[in-house]
Amino acid sequence: MLQAFEATQSRFGYGLPERTGIHLQDGQLIQQEGPEAVVLKRKEEMTCQPS
């Protein structure tokens, strides 16, 4: 899952164990059923500009 997340440069990724389901609305997680899903979220890189 991590390799796919990095290869696609996705901002979010969901890993679902067996017997887990998620409901998305407009790309946002609104409900989940079963064991807890694994959510990967890419942090925005911060850059510093010289003053």
PDB file of N, CA, C and O in Angstrom:
ATOM      1  N   MET A   1       0.824  -1.181   0.000  1.00  0.00           N
ATOM      2  CA  MET A   1       0.000   0.000   0.000  1.00  0.00           C
ATOM      3  C   MET A   1       0.869   1.245   0.000  1.00  0.00           C
ATOM      4  O   MET A   1       0.590   2.200  -0.725  1.00  0.00           O
ATOM      5  N   LEU A   2       1.907   1.238   0.800  1.00  0.00           N
ATOM      6  CA  LEU A   2       2.782   2.410   0.875  1.00  0.00           C
ATOM      7  C   LEU A   2       3.465   2.661  -0.472  1.00  0.00           C
ATOM      8  O   LEU A   2       3.599   3.807  -0.900  1.00  0.00           O
ATOM      9  N   GLN A   3       3.893   1.595  -1.133  1.00  0.00           N
ATOM     10  CA  GLN A   3       4.542   1.750  -2.440  1.00  0.00           C
ATOM     11  C   GLN A   3       3.583   2.356  -3.458  1.00  0.00           C
ATOM     12  O   GLN A   3       3.978   3.232  -4.228  1.00  0.00           O
ATOM     13  N   ALA A   4       2.333   1.905  -3.476  1.00  0.00           N
ATOM     14  CA  ALA A   4       1.341   2.449  -4.406  1.00  0.00           C
ATOM     15  C   ALA A   4       1.060   3.917  -4.080  1.00  0.00           C
ATOM     16  O   ALA A   4       0.920   4.741  -4.984  1.00  0.00           O
ATOM     17  N   PHE A   5       0.978   4.236  -2.809  1.00  0.00           N
ATOM     18  CA  PHE A   5       0.725   5.607  -2.367  1.00  0.00           C
ATOM     19  C   PHE A   5       1.837   6.530  -2.864  1.00  0.00           C
ATOM     20  O   PHE A   5       1.569   7.614  -3.381  1.00  0.00           O
ATOM     21  N   GLU A   6       3.079   6.093  -2.702  1.00  0.00           N
ATOM     22  CA  GLU A   6       4.208   6.916  -3.132  1.00  0.00           C
ATOM     23  C   GLU A   6       4.323   6.974  -4.656  1.00  0.00           C
ATOM     24  O   GLU A   6       4.616   8.030  -5.217  1.00  0.00           O
ATOM     25  N   ALA A   7       4.094   5.849  -5.322  1.00  0.00           N
ATOM     26  CA  ALA A   7       4.226   5.807  -6.784  1.00  0.00           C
ATOM     27  C   ALA A   7       3.205   6.687  -7.483  1.00  0.00           C
ATOM     28  O   ALA A   7       3.511   7.283  -8.516  1.00  0.00           O
ATOM     29  N   THR A   8       2.004   6.779  -6.944  1.00  0.00           N
ATOM     30  CA  THR A   8       0.951   7.577  -7.575  1.00  0.00           C
ATOM     31  C   THR A   8       0.954   9.027  -7.115  1.00  0.00           C
ATOM     32  O   THR A   8       0.213   9.853  -7.648  1.00  0.00           O
ATOM     33  N   GLN A   9       1.793   9.340  -6.118  1.00  0.00           N
ATOM     34  CA  GLN A   9       1.847  10.694  -5.549  1.00  0.00           C
ATOM     35  C   GLN A   9       0.472  11.150  -5.057  1.00  0.00           C
ATOM     36  O   GLN A   9       0.134  12.331  -5.133  1.00  0.00           O
ATOM     37  N   SER A  10      -0.313  10.196  -4.554  1.00  0.00           N
ATOM     38  CA  SER A  10      -1.646  10.499  -4.032  1.00  0.00           C
ATOM     39  C   SER A  10      -1.536  11.322  -2.765  1.00  0.00           C
ATOM     40  O   SER A  10      -0.532  11.265  -2.056  1.00  0.00           O
ATOM     41  N   ARG A  11      -2.577  12.083  -2.489  1.00  0.00           N
ATOM     42  CA  ARG A  11      -2.608  12.867  -1.253  1.00  0.00           C
ATOM     43  C   ARG A  11      -3.167  12.050  -0.099  1.00  0.00           C
ATOM     44  O   ARG A  11      -2.813  12.282   1.057  1.00  0.00           O
ATOM     45  N   PHE A  12      -4.046  11.086  -0.409  1.00  0.00           N
ATOM     46  CA  PHE A  12      -4.656  10.226   0.600  1.00  0.00           C
ATOM     47  C   PHE A  12      -4.636   8.791   0.105  1.00  0.00           C
ATOM     48  O   PHE A  12      -4.655   8.541  -1.100  1.00  0.00           O
ATOM     49  N   GLY A  13      -4.599   7.859   1.031  1.00  0.00           N
ATOM     50  CA  GLY A  13      -4.703   6.453   0.685  1.00  0.00           C
ATOM     51  C   GLY A  13      -5.391   5.707   1.814  1.00  0.00           C
ATOM     52  O   GLY A  13      -5.167   6.006   2.987  1.00  0.00           O
ATOM     53  N   TYR A  14      -6.224   4.741   1.467  1.00  0.00           N
ATOM     54  CA  TYR A  14      -6.940   3.949   2.458  1.00  0.00           C
ATOM     55  C   TYR A  14      -6.536   2.489   2.319  1.00  0.00           C
ATOM     56  O   TYR A  14      -6.535   1.947   1.214  1.00  0.00           O
ATOM     57  N   GLY A  15      -6.197   1.858   3.414  1.00  0.00           N
ATOM     58  CA  GLY A  15      -5.932   0.426   3.454  1.00  0.00           C
ATOM     59  C   GLY A  15      -7.042  -0.227   4.247  1.00  0.00           C
ATOM     60  O   GLY A  15      -7.303   0.160   5.386  1.00  0.00           O
ATOM     61  N   LEU A  16      -7.695  -1.210   3.661  1.00  0.00           N
ATOM     62  CA  LEU A  16      -8.859  -1.814   4.303  1.00  0.00           C
ATOM     63  C   LEU A  16      -8.593  -3.274   4.657  1.00  0.00           C
ATOM     64  O   LEU A  16      -8.403  -4.100   3.765  1.00  0.00           O
ATOM     65  N   PRO A  17      -8.579  -3.601   5.954  1.00  0.00           N
ATOM     66  CA  PRO A  17      -8.463  -4.998   6.335  1.00  0.00           C
ATOM     67  C   PRO A  17      -9.732  -5.757   5.932  1.00  0.00           C
ATOM     68  O   PRO A  17     -10.745  -5.147   5.590  1.00  0.00           O
ATOM     69  N   GLU A  18      -9.667  -7.084   5.974  1.00  0.00           N
ATOM     70  CA  GLU A  18     -10.847  -7.883   5.652  1.00  0.00           C
ATOM     71  C   GLU A  18     -12.017  -7.470   6.522  1.00  0.00           C
ATOM     72  O   GLU A  18     -11.842  -7.085   7.678  1.00  0.00           O
ATOM     73  N   ARG A  19     -13.206  -7.553   5.959  1.00  0.00           N
ATOM     74  CA  ARG A  19     -14.464  -7.216   6.642  1.00  0.00           C
ATOM     75  C   ARG A  19     -14.545  -5.751   7.061  1.00  0.00           C
ATOM     76  O   ARG A  19     -15.216  -5.410   8.035  1.00  0.00           O
ATOM     77  N   THR A  20     -13.861  -4.898   6.323  1.00  0.00           N
ATOM     78  CA  THR A  20     -13.936  -3.458   6.580  1.00  0.00           C
ATOM     79  C   THR A  20     -14.487  -2.782   5.337  1.00  0.00           C
ATOM     80  O   THR A  20     -14.133  -3.144   4.215  1.00  0.00           O
ATOM     81  N   GLY A  21     -15.339  -1.814   5.537  1.00  0.00           N
ATOM     82  CA  GLY A  21     -15.874  -1.028   4.432  1.00  0.00           C
ATOM     83  C   GLY A  21     -15.861   0.436   4.809  1.00  0.00           C
ATOM     84  O   GLY A  21     -16.005   0.791   5.979  1.00  0.00           O
ATOM     85  N   ILE A  22     -15.689   1.279   3.814  1.00  0.00           N
ATOM     86  CA  ILE A  22     -15.743   2.717   4.059  1.00  0.00           C
ATOM     87  C   ILE A  22     -16.720   3.348   3.085  1.00  0.00           C
ATOM     88  O   ILE A  22     -16.930   2.846   1.981  1.00  0.00           O
ATOM     89  N   HIS A  23     -17.303   4.435   3.500  1.00  0.00           N
ATOM     90  CA  HIS A  23     -18.216   5.208   2.673  1.00  0.00           C
ATOM     91  C   HIS A  23     -17.592   6.585   2.474  1.00  0.00           C
ATOM     92  O   HIS A  23     -17.258   7.276   3.436  1.00  0.00           O
ATOM     93  N   LEU A  24     -17.441   6.968   1.215  1.00  0.00           N
ATOM     94  CA  LEU A  24     -16.861   8.263   0.872  1.00  0.00           C
ATOM     95  C   LEU A  24     -17.927   9.141   0.243  1.00  0.00           C
ATOM     96  O   LEU A  24     -18.815   8.655  -0.457  1.00  0.00           O
ATOM     97  N   GLN A  25     -17.832  10.424   0.496  1.00  0.00           N
ATOM     98  CA  GLN A  25     -18.696  11.397  -0.161  1.00  0.00           C
ATOM     99  C   GLN A  25     -17.814  12.549  -0.594  1.00  0.00           C
ATOM    100  O   GLN A  25     -17.183  13.205   0.235  1.00  0.00           O
ATOM    101  N   ASP A  26     -17.769  12.794  -1.888  1.00  0.00           N
ATOM    102  CA  ASP A  26     -16.906  13.830  -2.458  1.00  0.00           C
ATOM    103  C   ASP A  26     -15.449  13.632  -2.022  1.00  0.00           C
ATOM    104  O   ASP A  26     -14.738  14.596  -1.741  1.00  0.00           O
ATOM    105  N   GLY A  27     -15.017  12.359  -1.971  1.00  0.00           N
ATOM    106  CA  GLY A  27     -13.641  12.050  -1.635  1.00  0.00           C
ATOM    107  C   GLY A  27     -13.321  12.100  -0.153  1.00  0.00           C
ATOM    108  O   GLY A  27     -12.167  11.904   0.231  1.00  0.00           O
ATOM    109  N   GLN A  28     -14.311  12.358   0.690  1.00  0.00           N
ATOM    110  CA  GLN A  28     -14.098  12.449   2.132  1.00  0.00           C
ATOM    111  C   GLN A  28     -14.696  11.222   2.820  1.00  0.00           C
ATOM    112  O   GLN A  28     -15.801  10.793   2.488  1.00  0.00           O
ATOM    113  N   LEU A  29     -13.963  10.664   3.776  1.00  0.00           N
ATOM    114  CA  LEU A  29     -14.449   9.528   4.550  1.00  0.00           C
ATOM    115  C   LEU A  29     -15.577  10.002   5.455  1.00  0.00           C
ATOM    116  O   LEU A  29     -15.377  10.892   6.283  1.00  0.00           O
ATOM    117  N   ILE A  30     -16.774   9.409   5.303  1.00  0.00           N
ATOM    118  CA  ILE A  30     -17.898   9.824   6.141  1.00  0.00           C
ATOM    119  C   ILE A  30     -18.359   8.724   7.093  1.00  0.00           C
ATOM    120  O   ILE A  30     -18.987   9.011   8.112  1.00  0.00           O
ATOM    121  N   GLN A  31     -18.048   7.453   6.764  1.00  0.00           N
ATOM    122  CA  GLN A  31     -18.459   6.359   7.638  1.00  0.00           C
ATOM    123  C   GLN A  31     -17.570   5.154   7.378  1.00  0.00           C
ATOM    124  O   GLN A  31     -17.072   4.958   6.270  1.00  0.00           O
ATOM    125  N   GLN A  32     -17.380   4.357   8.410  1.00  0.00           N
ATOM    126  CA  GLN A  32     -16.601   3.131   8.247  1.00  0.00           C
ATOM    127  C   GLN A  32     -17.264   2.022   9.038  1.00  0.00           C
ATOM    128  O   GLN A  32     -17.867   2.260  10.085  1.00  0.00           O
ATOM    129  N   GLU A  33     -17.146   0.800   8.522  1.00  0.00           N
ATOM    130  CA  GLU A  33     -17.715  -0.368   9.172  1.00  0.00           C
ATOM    131  C   GLU A  33     -16.633  -1.421   9.312  1.00  0.00           C
ATOM    132  O   GLU A  33     -15.804  -1.588   8.418  1.00  0.00           O
ATOM    133  N   GLY A  34     -16.637  -2.134  10.432  1.00  0.00           N
ATOM    134  CA  GLY A  34     -15.656  -3.186  10.659  1.00  0.00           C
ATOM    135  C   GLY A  34     -14.418  -2.647  11.331  1.00  0.00           C
ATOM    136  O   GLY A  34     -14.422  -1.550  11.889  1.00  0.00           O
ATOM    137  N   PRO A  35     -13.320  -3.457  11.270  1.00  0.00           N
ATOM    138  CA  PRO A  35     -12.066  -3.021  11.885  1.00  0.00           C
ATOM    139  C   PRO A  35     -11.598  -1.681  11.310  1.00  0.00           C
ATOM    140  O   PRO A  35     -11.993  -1.290  10.211  1.00  0.00           O
ATOM    141  N   GLU A  36     -10.783  -1.015  12.044  1.00  0.00           N
ATOM    142  CA  GLU A  36     -10.335   0.324  11.660  1.00  0.00           C
ATOM    143  C   GLU A  36      -9.506   0.308  10.382  1.00  0.00           C
ATOM    144  O   GLU A  36      -8.609  -0.520  10.223  1.00  0.00           O
ATOM    145  N   ALA A  37      -9.806   1.211   9.494  1.00  0.00           N
ATOM    146  CA  ALA A  37      -9.052   1.360   8.247  1.00  0.00           C
ATOM    147  C   ALA A  37      -7.750   2.096   8.516  1.00  0.00           C
ATOM    148  O   ALA A  37      -7.640   2.874   9.463  1.00  0.00           O
ATOM    149  N   VAL A  38      -6.772   1.835   7.670  1.00  0.00           N
ATOM    150  CA  VAL A  38      -5.502   2.545   7.741  1.00  0.00           C
ATOM    151  C   VAL A  38      -5.582   3.698   6.761  1.00  0.00           C
ATOM    152  O   VAL A  38      -5.892   3.489   5.588  1.00  0.00           O
ATOM    153  N   VAL A  39      -5.309   4.905   7.217  1.00  0.00           N
ATOM    154  CA  VAL A  39      -5.373   6.085   6.359  1.00  0.00           C
ATOM    155  C   VAL A  39      -3.982   6.698   6.259  1.00  0.00           C
ATOM    156  O   VAL A  39      -3.355   7.017   7.269  1.00  0.00           O
ATOM    157  N   LEU A  40      -3.512   6.856   5.032  1.00  0.00           N
ATOM    158  CA  LEU A  40      -2.248   7.544   4.794  1.00  0.00           C
ATOM    159  C   LEU A  40      -2.575   8.925   4.261  1.00  0.00           C
ATOM    160  O   LEU A  40      -3.435   9.076   3.393  1.00  0.00           O
ATOM    161  N   LYS A  41      -1.893   9.927   4.779  1.00  0.00           N
ATOM    162  CA  LYS A  41      -2.117  11.295   4.327  1.00  0.00           C
ATOM    163  C   LYS A  41      -0.767  11.943   4.094  1.00  0.00           C
ATOM    164  O   LYS A  41       0.097  11.941   4.971  1.00  0.00           O
ATOM    165  N   ARG A  42      -0.594  12.498   2.898  1.00  0.00           N
ATOM    166  CA  ARG A  42       0.656  13.170   2.559  1.00  0.00           C
ATOM    167  C   ARG A  42       0.638  14.570   3.168  1.00  0.00           C
ATOM    168  O   ARG A  42      -0.318  15.327   2.998  1.00  0.00           O
ATOM    169  N   LYS A  43       1.701  14.893   3.872  1.00  0.00           N
ATOM    170  CA  LYS A  43       1.841  16.236   4.429  1.00  0.00           C
ATOM    171  C   LYS A  43       2.379  17.155   3.350  1.00  0.00           C
ATOM    172  O   LYS A  43       3.234  16.764   2.556  1.00  0.00           O
ATOM    173  N   GLU A  44       1.883  18.359   3.328  1.00  0.00           N
ATOM    174  CA  GLU A  44       2.381  19.355   2.379  1.00  0.00           C
ATOM    175  C   GLU A  44       3.789  19.742   2.801  1.00  0.00           C
ATOM    176  O   GLU A  44       4.048  19.998   3.977  1.00  0.00           O
ATOM    177  N   GLU A  45       4.675  19.781   1.852  1.00  0.00           N
ATOM    178  CA  GLU A  45       6.039  20.189   2.163  1.00  0.00           C
ATOM    179  C   GLU A  45       6.084  21.699   2.333  1.00  0.00           C
ATOM    180  O   GLU A  45       5.538  22.452   1.527  1.00  0.00           O
ATOM    181  N   MET A  46       6.733  22.110   3.377  1.00  0.00           N
ATOM    182  CA  MET A  46       6.867  23.537   3.630  1.00  0.00           C
ATOM    183  C   MET A  46       8.248  23.987   3.139  1.00  0.00           C
ATOM    184  O   MET A  46       9.250  23.307   3.358  1.00  0.00           O
ATOM    185  N   THR A  47       8.277  25.104   2.494  1.00  0.00           N
ATOM    186  CA  THR A  47       9.556  25.647   2.040  1.00  0.00           C
ATOM    187  C   THR A  47       9.779  26.993   2.679  1.00  0.00           C
ATOM    188  O   THR A  47       8.829  27.730   2.943  1.00  0.00           O
ATOM    189  N   CYS A  48      11.007  27.310   2.922  1.00  0.00           N
ATOM    190  CA  CYS A  48      11.376  28.601   3.514  1.00  0.00           C
ATOM    191  C   CYS A  48      11.968  29.468   2.408  1.00  0.00           C
ATOM    192  O   CYS A  48      12.800  29.023   1.616  1.00  0.00           O
ATOM    193  N   GLN A  49      11.525  30.690   2.379  1.00  0.00           N
ATOM    194  CA  GLN A  49      12.055  31.662   1.423  1.00  0.00           C
ATOM    195  C   GLN A  49      13.008  32.590   2.170  1.00  0.00           C
ATOM    196  O   GLN A  49      12.657  33.097   3.236  1.00  0.00           O
ATOM    197  N   PRO A  50      14.207  32.823   1.634  1.00  0.00           N
ATOM    198  CA  PRO A  50      15.083  33.781   2.316  1.00  0.00           C
ATOM    199  C   PRO A  50      14.473  35.170   2.319  1.00  0.00           C
ATOM    200  O   PRO A  50      13.814  35.571   1.359  1.00  0.00           O
ATOM    201  N   SER A  51      14.695  35.903   3.400  1.00  0.00           N
ATOM    202  CA  SER A  51      14.129  37.262   3.470  1.00  0.00           C
ATOM    203  C   SER A  51      15.068  38.291   2.890  1.00  0.00           C
ATOM    204  O   SER A  51      14.746  39.479   2.871  1.00  0.00           O
TER     205      SER A  51
END
